[in-house]
Amino acid sequence: MYVIAAYDVSVERITKVHALLGQYLHRKQNSLFEGELTKSKLEELKIKLENMIDLGTDKVIIYCLPSISILDKICIGQQSDEKMMIM
Amino acid sequence: MYVIAAYDVSVERITKVHALLGQYLHRKQNSLFEGELTKSKLEELKIKLENMIDLGTDKVIIYCLPSISILDKICIGQQSDEKMMIM
């Protein structure tokens, strides 16, 4: 499946959460990651995140899509590995 | 269509970009927004973002999906309007 993950965590956990997500997905913005994951790898990542973050103050949202093909992605600004769209 | 938008902009433009996205979408994290948008409203938002950000240093990614029904969303941690999943 195709996964988009975004984190919003306290500053003392940013480095660890960032590094963990980077092991499974590709970084697209400071706190935004994307990539293909199997169901088992996603479960593994969820358990690691749950053990790593403070569930009362931190938050990670993971969007799961059956395929990247249904996703239309628009990137405005700073060009990285994304297609830049000038409207 | 259903839209997910994430920004990564210089600190001096955060407030403006945050406020603009908040006019069109619902805030889900500090720099993450979601919501239903018509094609014309999305075009309007894209133009405003392009005029607001520094295209050389800032970045906004907008993911467009035909429907929210194809999106499986997992929220780990801080409970807001999202369903919290404990694995």
Backbone of each chain as nested JSON, in Angstrom:
{
  "chains": [
    {"id": "A", "residues": [
      {"number": 1, "name": "MET", "atoms": {"N": [0.837, -1.199, 0.0], "CA": [0.0, 0.0, 0.0], "C": [0.875, 1.253, 0.0]}},
      {"number": 2, "name": "TYR", "atoms": {"N": [0.274, 2.393, -0.373], "CA": [1.039, 3.634, -0.362], "C": [0.684, 4.423, 0.895]}},
      {"number": 3, "name": "VAL", "atoms": {"N": [1.708, 4.9, 1.568], "CA": [1.541, 5.507, 2.878], "C": [2.096, 6.934, 2.909]}},
      {"number": 4, "name": "ILE", "atoms": {"N": [1.329, 7.825, 3.519], "CA": [1.786, 9.195, 3.794], "C": [1.729, 9.361, 5.311]}},
      {"number": 5, "name": "ALA", "atoms": {"N": [2.826, 9.795, 5.905], "CA": [2.866, 9.945, 7.365], "C": [3.351, 11.341, 7.73]}},
      {"number": 6, "name": "ALA", "atoms": {"N": [2.669, 11.95, 8.7], "CA": [3.048, 13.286, 9.17], "C": [3.106, 13.276, 10.693]}},
      {"number": 7, "name": "TYR", "atoms": {"N": [4.168, 13.843, 11.248], "CA": [4.267, 13.86, 12.705], "C": [4.234, 15.281, 13.258]}},
      {"number": 8, "name": "ASP", "atoms": {"N": [3.777, 15.362, 14.5], "CA": [3.729, 16.62, 15.237], "C": [4.067, 16.232, 16.688]}},
      {"number": 9, "name": "VAL", "atoms": {"N": [5.343, 16.257, 17.002], "CA": [5.794, 15.757, 18.313], "C": [6.65, 16.804, 19.029]}},
      {"number": 10, "name": "SER", "atoms": {"N": [6.793, 16.637, 20.326], "CA": [7.607, 17.56, 21.118], "C": [9.049, 17.544, 20.631]}},
      {"number": 11, "name": "VAL", "atoms": {"N": [9.695, 18.693, 20.774], "CA": [11.034, 18.887, 20.22], "C": [12.029, 17.821, 20.662]}},
      {"number": 12, "name": "GLU", "atoms": {"N": [11.892, 17.312, 21.872], "CA": [12.864, 16.322, 22.362], "C": [12.712, 14.953, 21.696]}},
      {"number": 13, "name": "ARG", "atoms": {"N": [11.618, 14.744, 20.984], "CA": [11.432, 13.456, 20.302], "C": [11.488, 13.57, 18.781]}},
      {"number": 14, "name": "ILE", "atoms": {"N": [11.671, 14.782, 18.274], "CA": [11.669, 14.983, 16.819], "C": [12.729, 14.117, 16.125]}},
      {"number": 15, "name": "THR", "atoms": {"N": [13.955, 14.154, 16.635], "CA": [15.057, 13.436, 15.976], "C": [14.778, 11.939, 15.893]}},
      {"number": 16, "name": "LYS", "atoms": {"N": [14.283, 11.367, 16.992], "CA": [14.02, 9.923, 17.021], "C": [12.864, 9.543, 16.094]}},
      {"number": 17, "name": "VAL", "atoms": {"N": [11.776, 10.321, 16.146], "CA": [10.605, 10.024, 15.3], "C": [10.974, 10.206, 13.818]}},
      {"number": 18, "name": "HIS", "atoms": {"N": [11.707, 11.275, 13.538], "CA": [12.164, 11.55, 12.167], "C": [13.018, 10.383, 11.635]}},
      {"number": 19, "name": "ALA", "atoms": {"N": [13.94, 9.931, 12.464], "CA": [14.832, 8.834, 12.059], "C": [14.049, 7.538, 11.86]}},
      {"number": 20, "name": "LEU", "atoms": {"N": [13.091, 7.275, 12.732], "CA": [12.287, 6.051, 12.608], "C": [11.479, 6.067, 11.307]}},
      {"number": 21, "name": "LEU", "atoms": {"N": [10.804, 7.165, 11.046], "CA": [10.015, 7.256, 9.809], "C": [10.922, 7.14, 8.579]}},
      {"number": 22, "name": "GLY", "atoms": {"N": [12.12, 7.686, 8.699], "CA": [13.087, 7.609, 7.601], "C": [13.574, 6.201, 7.296]}},
      {"number": 23, "name": "GLN", "atoms": {"N": [13.435, 5.318, 8.268], "CA": [13.814, 3.91, 8.041], "C": [12.775, 3.178, 7.194]}},
      {"number": 24, "name": "TYR", "atoms": {"N": [11.555, 3.686, 7.176], "CA": [10.464, 2.994, 6.485], "C": [9.979, 3.738, 5.238]}},
      {"number": 25, "name": "LEU", "atoms": {"N": [10.131, 5.073, 5.257], "CA": [9.542, 5.9, 4.199], "C": [10.539, 6.936, 3.701]}},
      {"number": 26, "name": "HIS", "atoms": {"N": [10.144, 7.671, 2.673], "CA": [10.995, 8.721, 2.116], "C": [10.549, 10.086, 2.623]}},
      {"number": 27, "name": "ARG", "atoms": {"N": [11.487, 10.888, 3.039], "CA": [11.187, 12.214, 3.555], "C": [10.768, 13.143, 2.412]}},
      {"number": 28, "name": "LYS", "atoms": {"N": [9.66, 13.854, 2.598], "CA": [9.19, 14.801, 1.578], "C": [9.197, 16.234, 2.077]}},
      {"number": 29, "name": "GLN", "atoms": {"N": [8.995, 16.406, 3.368], "CA": [9.112, 17.709, 4.024], "C": [9.688, 17.427, 5.409]}},
      {"number": 30, "name": "ASN", "atoms": {"N": [9.912, 18.473, 6.199], "CA": [10.475, 18.275, 7.537], "C": [9.743, 17.209, 8.346]}},
      {"number": 31, "name": "SER", "atoms": {"N": [8.42, 17.244, 8.316], "CA": [7.673, 16.297, 9.146], "C": [6.718, 15.435, 8.322]}},
      {"number": 32, "name": "LEU", "atoms": {"N": [7.05, 15.265, 7.047], "CA": [6.171, 14.541, 6.124], "C": [6.961, 13.467, 5.366]}},
      {"number": 33, "name": "PHE", "atoms": {"N": [6.443, 12.257, 5.381], "CA": [7.103, 11.12, 4.734], "C": [6.106, 10.37, 3.863]}},
      {"number": 34, "name": "GLU", "atoms": {"N": [6.637, 9.667, 2.868], "CA": [5.795, 8.893, 1.956], "C": [6.505, 7.622, 1.543]}},
      {"number": 35, "name": "GLY", "atoms": {"N": [5.738, 6.657, 1.091], "CA": [6.356, 5.494, 0.486], "C": [5.471, 4.273, 0.475]}},
      {"number": 36, "name": "GLU", "atoms": {"N": [5.948, 3.248, -0.201], "CA": [5.255, 1.962, -0.257], "C": [5.602, 1.153, 0.987]}},
      {"number": 37, "name": "LEU", "atoms": {"N": [4.609, 0.565, 1.608], "CA": [4.834, -0.3, 2.775], "C": [3.935, -1.529, 2.671]}},
      {"number": 38, "name": "THR", "atoms": {"N": [4.464, -2.645, 3.09], "CA": [3.605, -3.82, 3.224], "C": [2.774, -3.651, 4.497]}},
      {"number": 39, "name": "LYS", "atoms": {"N": [1.724, -4.423, 4.611], "CA": [0.867, -4.359, 5.797], "C": [1.672, -4.7, 7.058]}},
      {"number": 40, "name": "SER", "atoms": {"N": [2.549, -5.674, 6.968], "CA": [3.328, -6.07, 8.154], "C": [4.327, -4.99, 8.546]}},
      {"number": 41, "name": "LYS", "atoms": {"N": [4.925, -4.342, 7.558], "CA": [5.867, -3.254, 7.862], "C": [5.131, -2.066, 8.477]}},
      {"number": 42, "name": "LEU", "atoms": {"N": [3.924, -1.806, 8.009], "CA": [3.126, -0.729, 8.581], "C": [2.788, -1.035, 10.048]}},
      {"number": 43, "name": "GLU", "atoms": {"N": [2.41, -2.274, 10.322], "CA": [2.103, -2.672, 11.707], "C": [3.333, -2.485, 12.593]}},
      {"number": 44, "name": "GLU", "atoms": {"N": [4.481, -2.869, 12.064], "CA": [5.76, -2.736, 12.791], "C": [6.028, -1.264, 13.105]}},
      {"number": 45, "name": "LEU", "atoms": {"N": [5.848, -0.424, 12.105], "CA": [6.078, 1.021, 12.275], "C": [5.101, 1.603, 13.305]}},
      {"number": 46, "name": "LYS", "atoms": {"N": [3.847, 1.211, 13.243], "CA": [2.845, 1.727, 14.181], "C": [3.219, 1.378, 15.624]}},
      {"number": 47, "name": "ILE", "atoms": {"N": [3.642, 0.162, 15.848], "CA": [4.008, -0.271, 17.209], "C": [5.23, 0.514, 17.7]}},
      {"number": 48, "name": "LYS", "atoms": {"N": [6.207, 0.7, 16.818], "CA": [7.413, 1.46, 17.213], "C": [7.06, 2.915, 17.537]}},
      {"number": 49, "name": "LEU", "atoms": {"N": [6.18, 3.499, 16.733], "CA": [5.769, 4.893, 16.975], "C": [5.021, 5.005, 18.291]}},
      {"number": 50, "name": "GLU", "atoms": {"N": [4.134, 4.077, 18.527], "CA": [3.343, 4.103, 19.757], "C": [4.236, 4.003, 20.986]}},
      {"number": 51, "name": "ASN", "atoms": {"N": [5.3, 3.239, 20.876], "CA": [6.23, 3.095, 21.999], "C": [7.179, 4.286, 22.124]}},
      {"number": 52, "name": "MET", "atoms": {"N": [7.331, 5.028, 21.063], "CA": [8.307, 6.119, 21.044], "C": [7.713, 7.467, 21.456]}},
      {"number": 53, "name": "ILE", "atoms": {"N": [6.484, 7.735, 21.035], "CA": [5.922, 9.072, 21.275], "C": [5.194, 9.147, 22.614]}},
      {"number": 54, "name": "ASP", "atoms": {"N": [4.93, 10.359, 23.049], "CA": [4.073, 10.593, 24.213], "C": [2.64, 10.671, 23.68]}},
      {"number": 55, "name": "LEU", "atoms": {"N": [1.837, 9.666, 23.987], "CA": [0.5, 9.572, 23.392], "C": [-0.428, 10.707, 23.831]}},
      {"number": 56, "name": "GLY", "atoms": {"N": [-0.054, 11.377, 24.916], "CA": [-0.884, 12.469, 25.41], "C": [-0.602, 13.801, 24.75]}},
      {"number": 57, "name": "THR", "atoms": {"N": [0.616, 13.962, 24.246], "CA": [0.977, 15.27, 23.686], "C": [1.425, 15.216, 22.227]}},
      {"number": 58, "name": "ASP", "atoms": {"N": [1.964, 14.085, 21.798], "CA": [2.456, 13.958, 20.414], "C": [1.377, 13.362, 19.514]}},
      {"number": 59, "name": "LYS", "atoms": {"N": [1.597, 13.469, 18.231], "CA": [0.624, 12.913, 17.276], "C": [1.318, 12.528, 15.968]}},
      {"number": 60, "name": "VAL", "atoms": {"N": [0.975, 11.368, 15.471], "CA": [1.418, 10.96, 14.131], "C": [0.181, 10.513, 13.363]}},
      {"number": 61, "name": "ILE", "atoms": {"N": [-0.013, 11.067, 12.187], "CA": [-1.123, 10.646, 11.33], "C": [-0.541, 9.873, 10.153]}},
      {"number": 62, "name": "ILE", "atoms": {"N": [-1.124, 8.708, 9.913], "CA": [-0.694, 7.875, 8.78], "C": [-1.894, 7.671, 7.855]}},
      {"number": 63, "name": "TYR", "atoms": {"N": [-1.742, 8.089, 6.614], "CA": [-2.775, 7.889, 5.596], "C": [-2.362, 6.691, 4.739]}},
      {"number": 64, "name": "CYS", "atoms": {"N": [-3.268, 5.752, 4.576], "CA": [-2.965, 4.564, 3.772], "C": [-3.863, 4.531, 2.542]}},
      {"number": 65, "name": "LEU", "atoms": {"N": [-3.232, 4.33, 1.41], "CA": [-3.963, 4.261, 0.143], "C": [-3.661, 2.932, -0.528]}},
      {"number": 66, "name": "PRO", "atoms": {"N": [-4.631, 2.369, -1.227], "CA": [-4.368, 1.089, -1.876], "C": [-3.269, 1.175, -2.934]}},
      {"number": 67, "name": "SER", "atoms": {"N": [-3.128, 2.345, -3.555], "CA": [-2.122, 2.496, -4.604], "C": [-1.787, 3.974, -4.806]}},
      {"number": 68, "name": "ILE", "atoms": {"N": [-0.559, 4.238, -5.228], "CA": [-0.149, 5.625, -5.506], "C": [-0.876, 6.169, -6.741]}},
      {"number": 69, "name": "SER", "atoms": {"N": [-1.382, 5.267, -7.574], "CA": [-1.983, 5.688, -8.844], "C": [-3.256, 6.526, -8.655]}},
      {"number": 70, "name": "ILE", "atoms": {"N": [-3.891, 6.405, -7.497], "CA": [-5.126, 7.179, -7.281], "C": [-4.833, 8.549, -6.664]}},
      {"number": 71, "name": "LEU", "atoms": {"N": [-3.551, 8.811, -6.442], "CA": [-3.143, 10.036, -5.773], "C": [-2.661, 11.065, -6.803]}},
      {"number": 72, "name": "ASP", "atoms": {"N": [-3.266, 12.233, -6.777], "CA": [-2.805, 13.325, -7.627], "C": [-2.039, 14.281, -6.719]}},
      {"number": 73, "name": "LYS", "atoms": {"N": [-0.774, 14.469, -7.013], "CA": [0.086, 15.215, -6.103], "C": [0.556, 16.519, -6.732]}},
      {"number": 74, "name": "ILE", "atoms": {"N": [0.338, 17.6, -6.006], "CA": [0.74, 18.916, -6.485], "C": [1.804, 19.449, -5.542]}},
      {"number": 75, "name": "CYS", "atoms": {"N": [2.918, 19.886, -6.107], "CA": [3.999, 20.413, -5.286], "C": [4.253, 21.864, -5.685]}},
      {"number": 76, "name": "ILE", "atoms": {"N": [4.046, 22.765, -4.735], "CA": [4.243, 24.187, -5.009], "C": [5.483, 24.649, -4.263]}},
      {"number": 77, "name": "GLY", "atoms": {"N": [6.437, 25.192, -5.004], "CA": [7.636, 25.719, -4.363], "C": [8.841, 24.839, -4.508]}},
      {"number": 78, "name": "GLN", "atoms": {"N": [9.723, 24.958, -3.534], "CA": [11.024, 24.304, -3.473], "C": [11.051, 22.95, -4.187]}},
      {"number": 79, "name": "GLN", "atoms": {"N": [11.864, 22.87, -5.199], "CA": [11.903, 21.648, -5.987], "C": [12.861, 20.636, -5.368]}},
      {"number": 80, "name": "SER", "atoms": {"N": [12.374, 19.435, -5.142], "CA": [13.266, 18.368, -4.646], "C": [13.123, 17.221, -5.631]}},
      {"number": 81, "name": "ASP", "atoms": {"N": [12.603, 16.108, -5.152], "CA": [12.357, 15.006, -6.074], "C": [10.931, 15.07, -6.613]}},
      {"number": 82, "name": "GLU", "atoms": {"N": [10.24, 16.161, -6.278], "CA": [8.85, 16.292, -6.701], "C": [8.769, 17.078, -7.997]}},
      {"number": 83, "name": "LYS", "atoms": {"N": [7.696, 16.877, -8.692], "CA": [7.406, 17.668, -9.893], "C": [6.873, 19.021, -9.414]}},
      {"number": 84, "name": "MET", "atoms": {"N": [7.493, 20.082, -9.884], "CA": [7.05, 21.402, -9.462], "C": [5.993, 21.913, -10.437]}},
      {"number": 85, "name": "MET", "atoms": {"N": [4.922, 22.404, -9.898], "CA": [3.852, 22.926, -10.746], "C": [3.79, 24.435, -10.617]}},
      {"number": 86, "name": "ILE", "atoms": {"N": [3.883, 25.101, -11.73], "CA": [3.697, 26.544, -11.736], "C": [2.325, 26.805, -12.347]}},
      {"number": 87, "name": "MET", "atoms": {"N": [1.461, 27.396, -11.56], "CA": [0.084, 27.632, -12.029], "C": [0.022, 28.944, -12.81]}}
    ]},
    {"id": "B", "residues": [
      {"number": 1, "name": "MET", "atoms": {"N": [-13.417, 16.845, -4.402], "CA": [-12.33, 15.901, -4.135], "C": [-11.834, 16.085, -2.707]}},
      {"number": 2, "name": "TYR", "atoms": {"N": [-11.113, 15.07, -2.189], "CA": [-10.573, 15.192, -0.83], "C": [-9.097, 15.575, -0.917]}},
      {"number": 3, "name": "VAL", "atoms": {"N": [-8.735, 16.558, -0.109], "CA": [-7.402, 17.153, -0.214], "C": [-6.67, 17.08, 1.121]}},
      {"number": 4, "name": "ILE", "atoms": {"N": [-5.397, 16.726, 1.054], "CA": [-4.498, 16.778, 2.213], "C": [-3.377, 17.741, 1.822]}},
      {"number": 5, "name": "ALA", "atoms": {"N": [-3.113, 18.73, 2.664], "CA": [-2.074, 19.711, 2.339], "C": [-1.096, 19.846, 3.5]}},
      {"number": 6, "name": "ALA", "atoms": {"N": [0.185, 19.875, 3.191], "CA": [1.22, 20.026, 4.209], "C": [2.185, 21.113, 3.764]}},
      {"number": 7, "name": "TYR", "atoms": {"N": [2.548, 22.002, 4.697], "CA": [3.471, 23.076, 4.321], "C": [4.775, 22.985, 5.096]}},
      {"number": 8, "name": "ASP", "atoms": {"N": [5.816, 23.511, 4.481], "CA": [7.144, 23.6, 5.086], "C": [7.706, 24.93, 4.583]}},
      {"number": 9, "name": "VAL", "atoms": {"N": [7.445, 25.979, 5.343], "CA": [7.811, 27.329, 4.89], "C": [8.646, 28.05, 5.95]}},
      {"number": 10, "name": "SER", "atoms": {"N": [9.341, 29.095, 5.525], "CA": [10.155, 29.88, 6.448], "C": [9.285, 30.484, 7.54]}},
      {"number": 11, "name": "VAL", "atoms": {"N": [9.884, 30.652, 8.715], "CA": [9.144, 31.067, 9.908], "C": [8.359, 32.371, 9.695]}},
      {"number": 12, "name": "GLU", "atoms": {"N": [8.873, 33.275, 8.885], "CA": [8.191, 34.556, 8.681], "C": [6.912, 34.423, 7.849]}},
      {"number": 13, "name": "ARG", "atoms": {"N": [6.726, 33.28, 7.2], "CA": [5.509, 33.099, 6.392], "C": [4.549, 32.051, 6.984]}},
      {"number": 14, "name": "ILE", "atoms": {"N": [4.938, 31.443, 8.097], "CA": [4.104, 30.376, 8.684], "C": [2.691, 30.87, 8.995]}},
      {"number": 15, "name": "THR", "atoms": {"N": [2.585, 32.004, 9.678], "CA": [1.268, 32.495, 10.103], "C": [0.348, 32.724, 8.911]}},
      {"number": 16, "name": "LYS", "atoms": {"N": [0.883, 33.339, 7.856], "CA": [0.061, 33.64, 6.677], "C": [-0.368, 32.363, 5.94]}},
      {"number": 17, "name": "VAL", "atoms": {"N": [0.574, 31.454, 5.752], "CA": [0.268, 30.208, 5.038], "C": [-0.718, 29.367, 5.855]}},
      {"number": 18, "name": "HIS", "atoms": {"N": [-0.484, 29.323, 7.162], "CA": [-1.37, 28.583, 8.074], "C": [-2.803, 29.151, 7.998]}},
      {"number": 19, "name": "ALA", "atoms": {"N": [-2.91, 30.458, 8.035], "CA": [-4.229, 31.106, 7.987], "C": [-4.912, 30.858, 6.645]}},
      {"number": 20, "name": "LEU", "atoms": {"N": [-4.152, 30.927, 5.571], "CA": [-4.727, 30.694, 4.241], "C": [-5.271, 29.273, 4.124]}},
      {"number": 21, "name": "LEU", "atoms": {"N": [-4.465, 28.294, 4.513], "CA": [-4.925, 26.902, 4.428], "C": [-6.147, 26.685, 5.328]}},
      {"number": 22, "name": "GLY", "atoms": {"N": [-6.166, 27.38, 6.458], "CA": [-7.3, 27.271, 7.374], "C": [-8.597, 27.836, 6.81]}},
      {"number": 23, "name": "GLN", "atoms": {"N": [-8.492, 28.695, 5.817], "CA": [-9.695, 29.228, 5.161], "C": [-10.346, 28.199, 4.238]}},
      {"number": 24, "name": "TYR", "atoms": {"N": [-9.548, 27.23, 3.788], "CA": [-10.042, 26.259, 2.814], "C": [-10.205, 24.846, 3.387]}},
      {"number": 25, "name": "LEU", "atoms": {"N": [-9.378, 24.541, 4.412], "CA": [-9.311, 23.162, 4.913], "C": [-9.345, 23.142, 6.436]}},
      {"number": 26, "name": "HIS", "atoms": {"N": [-9.386, 21.947, 6.993], "CA": [-9.395, 21.791, 8.452], "C": [-7.987, 21.42, 8.938]}},
      {"number": 27, "name": "ARG", "atoms": {"N": [-7.562, 22.07, 9.99], "CA": [-6.237, 21.799, 10.545], "C": [-6.223, 20.454, 11.26]}},
      {"number": 28, "name": "LYS", "atoms": {"N": [-5.225, 19.64, 10.976], "CA": [-5.098, 18.334, 11.623], "C": [-3.828, 18.232, 12.467]}},
      {"number": 29, "name": "GLN", "atoms": {"N": [-2.806, 18.94, 12.063], "CA": [-1.56, 19.057, 12.823], "C": [-1.052, 20.463, 12.572]}},
      {"number": 30, "name": "ASN", "atoms": {"N": [0.073, 20.805, 13.203], "CA": [0.607, 22.16, 13.024], "C": [0.718, 22.58, 11.56]}},
      {"number": 31, "name": "SER", "atoms": {"N": [1.217, 21.683, 10.731], "CA": [1.423, 22.068, 9.327], "C": [0.668, 21.151, 8.366]}},
      {"number": 32, "name": "LEU", "atoms": {"N": [-0.388, 20.542, 8.855], "CA": [-1.137, 19.564, 8.057], "C": [-2.635, 19.893, 8.072]}},
      {"number": 33, "name": "PHE", "atoms": {"N": [-3.211, 19.944, 6.886], "CA": [-4.627, 20.293, 6.743], "C": [-5.313, 19.273, 5.839]}},
      {"number": 34, "name": "GLU", "atoms": {"N": [-6.627, 19.168, 6.006], "CA": [-7.419, 18.23, 5.199], "C": [-8.786, 18.812, 4.911]}},
      {"number": 35, "name": "GLY", "atoms": {"N": [-9.421, 18.301, 3.882], "CA": [-10.812, 18.668, 3.668], "C": [-11.284, 18.456, 2.25]}},
      {"number": 36, "name": "GLU", "atoms": {"N": [-12.574, 18.623, 2.075], "CA": [-13.185, 18.532, 0.751], "C": [-13.028, 19.87, 0.04]}},
      {"number": 37, "name": "LEU", "atoms": {"N": [-12.637, 19.832, -1.214], "CA": [-12.52, 21.057, -2.018], "C": [-13.042, 20.79, -3.412]}},
      {"number": 38, "name": "THR", "atoms": {"N": [-13.698, 21.776, -3.966], "CA": [-14.055, 21.672, -5.38], "C": [-12.798, 21.964, -6.204]}},
      {"number": 39, "name": "LYS", "atoms": {"N": [-12.847, 21.604, -7.474], "CA": [-11.698, 21.839, -8.352], "C": [-11.392, 23.334, -8.452]}},
      {"number": 40, "name": "SER", "atoms": {"N": [-12.427, 24.153, -8.505], "CA": [-12.208, 25.597, -8.637], "C": [-11.629, 26.194, -7.352]}},
      {"number": 41, "name": "LYS", "atoms": {"N": [-12.067, 25.695, -6.2], "CA": [-11.513, 26.174, -4.934], "C": [-10.047, 25.751, -4.787]}},
      {"number": 42, "name": "LEU", "atoms": {"N": [-9.734, 24.552, -5.275], "CA": [-8.343, 24.083, -5.23], "C": [-7.461, 24.964, -6.118]}},
      {"number": 43, "name": "GLU", "atoms": {"N": [-7.951, 25.31, -7.28], "CA": [-7.196, 26.187, -8.185], "C": [-6.944, 27.545, -7.531]}},
      {"number": 44, "name": "GLU", "atoms": {"N": [-7.981, 28.071, -6.883], "CA": [-7.902, 29.349, -6.172], "C": [-6.832, 29.272, -5.077]}},
      {"number": 45, "name": "LEU", "atoms": {"N": [-6.868, 28.195, -4.294], "CA": [-5.898, 28.007, -3.211], "C": [-4.473, 27.898, -3.762]}},
      {"number": 46, "name": "LYS", "atoms": {"N": [-4.3, 27.162, -4.843], "CA": [-2.975, 26.987, -5.442], "C": [-2.391, 28.326, -5.872]}},
      {"number": 47, "name": "ILE", "atoms": {"N": [-3.206, 29.14, -6.5], "CA": [-2.744, 30.454, -6.964], "C": [-2.352, 31.339, -5.784]}},
      {"number": 48, "name": "LYS", "atoms": {"N": [-3.189, 31.327, -4.733], "CA": [-2.871, 32.139, -3.555], "C": [-1.583, 31.669, -2.887]}},
      {"number": 49, "name": "LEU", "atoms": {"N": [-1.393, 30.348, -2.805], "CA": [-0.168, 29.815, -2.19], "C": [1.051, 30.196, -3.015]}},
      {"number": 50, "name": "GLU", "atoms": {"N": [0.925, 30.074, -4.311], "CA": [2.046, 30.397, -5.194], "C": [2.464, 31.861, -5.055]}},
      {"number": 51, "name": "ASN", "atoms": {"N": [1.486, 32.715, -4.846], "CA": [1.785, 34.141, -4.68], "C": [2.284, 34.475, -3.277]}},
      {"number": 52, "name": "MET", "atoms": {"N": [2.026, 33.6, -2.327], "CA": [2.36, 33.882, -0.933], "C": [3.741, 33.354, -0.522]}},
      {"number": 53, "name": "ILE", "atoms": {"N": [4.088, 32.166, -1.015], "CA": [5.331, 31.55, -0.543], "C": [6.529, 31.97, -1.385]}},
      {"number": 54, "name": "ASP", "atoms": {"N": [7.713, 31.724, -0.857], "CA": [8.948, 31.893, -1.621], "C": [9.185, 30.565, -2.334]}},
      {"number": 55, "name": "LEU", "atoms": {"N": [9.029, 30.569, -3.649], "CA": [9.091, 29.32, -4.407], "C": [10.461, 28.66, -4.381]}},
      {"number": 56, "name": "GLY", "atoms": {"N": [11.472, 29.441, -4.0], "CA": [12.828, 28.898, -3.952], "C": [13.156, 28.209, -2.649]}},
      {"number": 57, "name": "THR", "atoms": {"N": [12.479, 28.598, -1.575], "CA": [12.834, 28.041, -0.265], "C": [11.664, 27.344, 0.44]}},
      {"number": 58, "name": "ASP", "atoms": {"N": [10.44, 27.759, 0.143], "CA": [9.272, 27.169, 0.81], "C": [8.696, 26.032, -0.037]}},
      {"number": 59, "name": "LYS", "atoms": {"N": [7.828, 25.262, 0.589], "CA": [7.209, 24.154, -0.139], "C": [5.843, 23.819, 0.454]}},
      {"number": 60, "name": "VAL", "atoms": {"N": [4.89, 23.62, -0.423], "CA": [3.576, 23.122, 0.003], "C": [3.243, 21.921, -0.889]}},
      {"number": 61, "name": "ILE", "atoms": {"N": [2.906, 20.809, -0.261], "CA": [2.49, 19.623, -1.014], "C": [0.992, 19.436, -0.805]}},
      {"number": 62, "name": "ILE", "atoms": {"N": [0.294, 19.244, -1.908], "CA": [-1.159, 19.007, -1.854], "C": [-1.448, 17.654, -2.506]}},
      {"number": 63, "name": "TYR", "atoms": {"N": [-2.051, 16.767, -1.729], "CA": [-2.455, 15.459, -2.238], "C": [-3.953, 15.513, -2.524]}},
      {"number": 64, "name": "CYS", "atoms": {"N": [-4.338, 15.105, -3.709], "CA": [-5.748, 15.127, -4.091], "C": [-6.238, 13.706, -4.332]}},
      {"number": 65, "name": "LEU", "atoms": {"N": [-7.352, 13.398, -3.705], "CA": [-7.948, 12.07, -3.848], "C": [-9.372, 12.22, -4.359]}},
      {"number": 66, "name": "PRO", "atoms": {"N": [-9.826, 11.284, -5.176], "CA": [-11.195, 11.412, -5.69], "C": [-12.243, 11.379, -4.583]}},
      {"number": 67, "name": "SER", "atoms": {"N": [-11.941, 10.671, -3.488], "CA": [-12.912, 10.556, -2.396], "C": [-12.204, 10.175, -1.108]}},
      {"number": 68, "name": "ILE", "atoms": {"N": [-12.772, 10.587, 0.028], "CA": [-12.199, 10.23, 1.336], "C": [-12.383, 8.739, 1.606]}},
      {"number": 69, "name": "SER", "atoms": {"N": [-13.333, 8.115, 0.904], "CA": [-13.664, 6.715, 1.192], "C": [-12.516, 5.754, 0.879]}},
      {"number": 70, "name": "ILE", "atoms": {"N": [-11.588, 6.173, 0.019], "CA": [-10.473, 5.282, -0.318], "C": [-9.285, 5.463, 0.628]}},
      {"number": 71, "name": "LEU", "atoms": {"N": [-9.455, 6.371, 1.576], "CA": [-8.37, 6.715, 2.491], "C": [-8.564, 5.995, 3.822]}},
      {"number": 72, "name": "ASP", "atoms": {"N": [-7.553, 5.248, 4.225], "CA": [-7.573, 4.62, 5.545], "C": [-6.634, 5.454, 6.425]}},
      {"number": 73, "name": "LYS", "atoms": {"N": [-7.183, 6.003, 7.47], "CA": [-6.426, 6.964, 8.268], "C": [-6.162, 6.424, 9.676]}},
      {"number": 74, "name": "ILE", "atoms": {"N": [-4.913, 6.45, 10.065], "CA": [-4.52, 5.966, 11.39], "C": [-3.952, 7.149, 12.164]}},
      {"number": 75, "name": "CYS", "atoms": {"N": [-4.465, 7.347, 13.361], "CA": [-3.995, 8.445, 14.184], "C": [-3.39, 7.884, 15.465]}},
      {"number": 76, "name": "ILE", "atoms": {"N": [-2.111, 8.114, 15.669], "CA": [-1.428, 7.608, 16.865], "C": [-1.117, 8.797, 17.771]}},
      {"number": 77, "name": "GLY", "atoms": {"N": [-1.603, 8.732, 18.988], "CA": [-1.294, 9.788, 19.954], "C": [-2.414, 10.763, 20.156]}},
      {"number": 78, "name": "GLN", "atoms": {"N": [-2.034, 11.966, 20.549], "CA": [-2.921, 13.067, 20.918], "C": [-4.283, 13.02, 20.224]}},
      {"number": 79, "name": "GLN", "atoms": {"N": [-5.309, 12.868, 20.994], "CA": [-6.644, 12.736, 20.419], "C": [-7.254, 14.116, 20.169]}},
      {"number": 80, "name": "SER", "atoms": {"N": [-7.719, 14.336, 18.973], "CA": [-8.426, 15.587, 18.676], "C": [-9.762, 15.184, 18.084]}},
      {"number": 81, "name": "ASP", "atoms": {"N": [-9.982, 15.502, 16.836], "CA": [-11.212, 15.056, 16.182], "C": [-10.989, 13.729, 15.47]}},
      {"number": 82, "name": "GLU", "atoms": {"N": [-9.798, 13.181, 15.666], "CA": [-9.462, 11.942, 14.976], "C": [-9.755, 10.745, 15.875]}},
      {"number": 83, "name": "LYS", "atoms": {"N": [-9.967, 9.624, 15.246], "CA": [-10.1, 8.378, 15.971], "C": [-8.7, 7.934, 16.374]}},
      {"number": 84, "name": "MET", "atoms": {"N": [-8.517, 7.653, 17.66], "CA": [-7.207, 7.236, 18.132], "C": [-7.118, 5.719, 18.075]}},
      {"number": 85, "name": "MET", "atoms": {"N": [-6.05, 5.223, 17.521], "CA": [-5.864, 3.782, 17.439], "C": [-4.77, 3.344, 18.395]}},
      {"number": 86, "name": "ILE", "atoms": {"N": [-5.071, 2.439, 19.246], "CA": [-4.062, 1.845, 20.118], "C": [-3.79, 0.447, 19.588]}},
      {"number": 87, "name": "MET", "atoms": {"N": [-2.553, 0.226, 19.189], "CA": [-2.212, -1.073, 18.604], "C": [-1.869, -2.074, 19.708]}}
    ]}
  ]
}
